[in-house]
């Protein structure tokens, strides 16, 4: 089975990331250890098929900073809500698995949305359907259709924020069109 040759320009972010992870795992960022990590990263990239991560070529720092602050706020609020549910409501809390179809079809964007959602207490991605860009989320305290819609709107809002930060120009235009409507 032959595969398309990936250019070094496309593969470089992956290789750099693998070297950083190697150094972090060993807690040793000495030149010798990083060189060995680079050799291992090249071997991994050549021996195992890793599909290339296609980047949009844009990153908006002015959107990223407010998003990061908003994310931290959501983590704090959700942590308080989970504490309340655990202490007061206990086993009477209703859970649900909710399907949310995303706008983006890019693996990187779907993965980023899934990770952000999973890092906020109270929800967890249990399945991803790549063919339809659908995330299946296990969520706590979902007891009504309104709560399901609120969760879907929150996920799509996070996706829209990530698109504003690093989405393709086409996705950005779609988000802007939806916001204007």
C-alpha positions as CSV (number, residue, x, y, z in Angstrom):
1,X,0.0,0.0,0.0
2,X,1.6,3.3,-1.1
3,X,0.7,6.6,0.5
4,X,1.1,10.1,-0.7
5,X,4.4,11.7,0.4
6,X,3.9,14.4,3.0
7,X,6.0,17.5,2.6
8,X,8.4,18.5,5.4
9,X,6.5,21.8,5.7
10,X,3.3,19.9,6.5
11,X,5.0,17.4,8.8
12,X,7.1,19.8,10.7
13,X,4.5,20.9,13.3
14,X,3.9,17.2,14.1
15,X,7.6,16.5,14.4
16,X,8.1,19.5,16.7
17,X,5.2,18.5,18.8
18,X,6.5,15.0,19.2
19,X,9.9,16.3,20.2
20,X,8.3,18.6,22.8
21,X,6.2,15.7,24.2
22,X,9.4,13.5,24.3
23,X,11.2,16.2,26.3
24,X,8.2,16.7,28.6
25,X,7.8,12.9,29.2
26,X,11.5,12.6,30.2
27,X,11.5,16.0,31.9
28,X,14.8,16.6,30.1
29,X,15.1,19.3,27.5
30,X,18.9,18.8,27.0
31,X,20.1,19.0,23.4
32,X,21.1,15.3,23.4
33,X,17.7,14.2,24.6
34,X,15.9,16.4,22.2
35,X,18.0,15.2,19.3
36,X,17.2,11.6,20.2
37,X,13.5,12.6,20.5
38,X,13.7,14.2,17.0
39,X,15.1,10.9,15.6
40,X,12.3,9.0,17.2
41,X,9.7,11.5,15.9
42,X,11.1,11.1,12.4
43,X,11.0,7.3,12.7
44,X,7.4,7.4,14.0
45,X,6.3,9.7,11.2
46,X,7.9,7.5,8.6
47,X,6.9,4.1,9.9
48,X,3.3,4.8,11.0
49,X,0.8,6.4,8.8
50,X,-0.4,9.6,10.4
51,X,-2.8,11.6,8.2
52,X,-1.5,15.2,7.8
53,X,-3.2,17.9,9.9
54,X,-4.4,20.5,7.4
55,X,-4.2,23.9,9.0
56,X,-6.2,26.8,7.8
57,X,-3.2,29.1,7.7
58,X,-4.8,31.6,10.1
59,X,-4.7,32.2,13.8
60,X,-6.4,35.2,15.4
61,X,-4.8,36.1,18.7
62,X,-7.4,38.8,19.3
63,X,-10.1,36.1,19.3
64,X,-8.0,33.5,21.2
65,X,-7.5,35.6,24.4
66,X,-11.2,36.3,25.1
67,X,-11.9,32.7,24.3
68,X,-9.3,31.4,26.8
69,X,-10.8,33.7,29.5
70,X,-14.3,32.6,28.7
71,X,-13.2,28.9,28.7
72,X,-11.6,29.4,32.2
73,X,-14.8,31.0,33.4
74,X,-16.9,28.1,32.1
75,X,-14.6,25.7,33.9
76,X,-15.0,27.5,37.2
77,X,-18.8,27.8,36.8
78,X,-19.3,24.2,35.7
79,X,-17.1,23.0,38.6
80,X,-19.4,24.8,41.0
81,X,-22.4,23.3,39.4
82,X,-21.0,19.8,39.6
83,X,-20.2,20.4,43.3
84,X,-23.7,21.5,43.9
85,X,-25.2,18.5,42.0
86,X,-23.0,16.1,43.9
87,X,-23.7,17.5,47.3
88,X,-27.4,18.5,47.0
89,X,-29.0,16.4,44.2
90,X,-26.9,13.3,44.5
91,X,-28.2,10.3,42.5
92,X,-31.3,12.1,41.4
93,X,-29.4,13.9,38.6
94,X,-30.5,13.1,35.1
95,X,-27.9,12.4,32.4
96,X,-28.2,12.2,28.7
97,X,-26.2,11.4,25.6
98,X,-26.7,14.2,23.1
99,X,-25.7,14.3,19.4
100,X,-24.4,17.7,18.2
101,X,-23.6,18.1,14.5
102,X,-20.8,20.6,13.9
103,X,-20.4,23.0,11.0
104,X,-16.8,22.1,10.3
105,X,-15.7,19.0,8.5
106,X,-12.0,19.4,9.4
107,X,-10.6,16.8,11.8
108,X,-8.5,19.5,13.7
109,X,-11.6,21.6,14.4
110,X,-13.8,18.6,15.4
111,X,-11.0,17.5,17.7
112,X,-10.5,21.0,19.2
113,X,-14.2,21.3,19.9
114,X,-14.4,17.9,21.4
115,X,-11.4,18.6,23.7
116,X,-12.7,21.9,24.9
117,X,-16.1,20.4,25.7
118,X,-14.5,17.5,27.5
119,X,-12.4,19.8,29.6
120,X,-15.5,21.6,30.9
121,X,-16.8,19.6,33.9
122,X,-20.2,18.0,33.3
123,X,-19.8,16.8,29.7
124,X,-17.7,14.3,27.9
125,X,-17.4,13.3,24.3
126,X,-18.2,9.6,24.1
127,X,-18.2,9.2,20.3
128,X,-17.3,11.1,17.2
129,X,-18.8,10.4,13.8
130,X,-16.1,11.8,11.3
131,X,-18.4,11.3,8.3
132,X,-20.9,13.8,9.6
133,X,-18.8,15.8,12.1
134,X,-21.2,14.8,14.9
135,X,-20.1,14.7,18.5
136,X,-22.0,12.5,20.9
137,X,-21.7,14.0,24.4
138,X,-22.6,12.5,27.8
139,X,-23.9,15.4,29.8
140,X,-24.9,15.7,33.4
141,X,-28.2,17.5,34.5
142,X,-30.0,17.2,31.2
143,X,-33.7,16.8,32.2
144,X,-35.6,18.6,29.5
145,X,-35.6,19.4,25.7
146,X,-34.6,22.9,26.6
147,X,-31.5,21.7,28.4
148,X,-30.6,19.6,25.3
149,X,-31.0,22.7,23.1
150,X,-28.9,24.8,25.6
151,X,-26.1,22.2,25.4
152,X,-26.2,22.1,21.6
153,X,-26.1,25.9,21.5
154,X,-23.2,26.0,23.9
155,X,-21.2,23.4,21.8
156,X,-22.0,25.3,18.6
157,X,-21.0,28.5,20.3
158,X,-17.6,27.0,21.3
159,X,-17.2,25.8,17.7
160,X,-18.0,29.3,16.4
161,X,-15.4,30.8,18.7
162,X,-12.8,28.3,17.6
163,X,-13.6,29.0,13.9
164,X,-13.1,32.7,14.6
165,X,-9.7,31.8,16.0
166,X,-8.4,29.3,13.5
167,X,-11.1,28.2,11.1
168,X,-10.9,28.4,7.3
169,X,-12.1,31.5,5.5
170,X,-15.2,29.6,4.3
171,X,-16.1,28.5,7.9
172,X,-15.5,32.0,9.1
173,X,-17.9,33.4,6.5
174,X,-20.5,30.8,7.5
175,X,-20.2,31.8,11.1
176,X,-20.5,35.5,10.2
177,X,-23.5,34.8,8.0
178,X,-25.3,32.9,10.8
179,X,-24.5,35.6,13.3
180,X,-26.0,38.3,11.0
181,X,-29.2,36.3,10.5
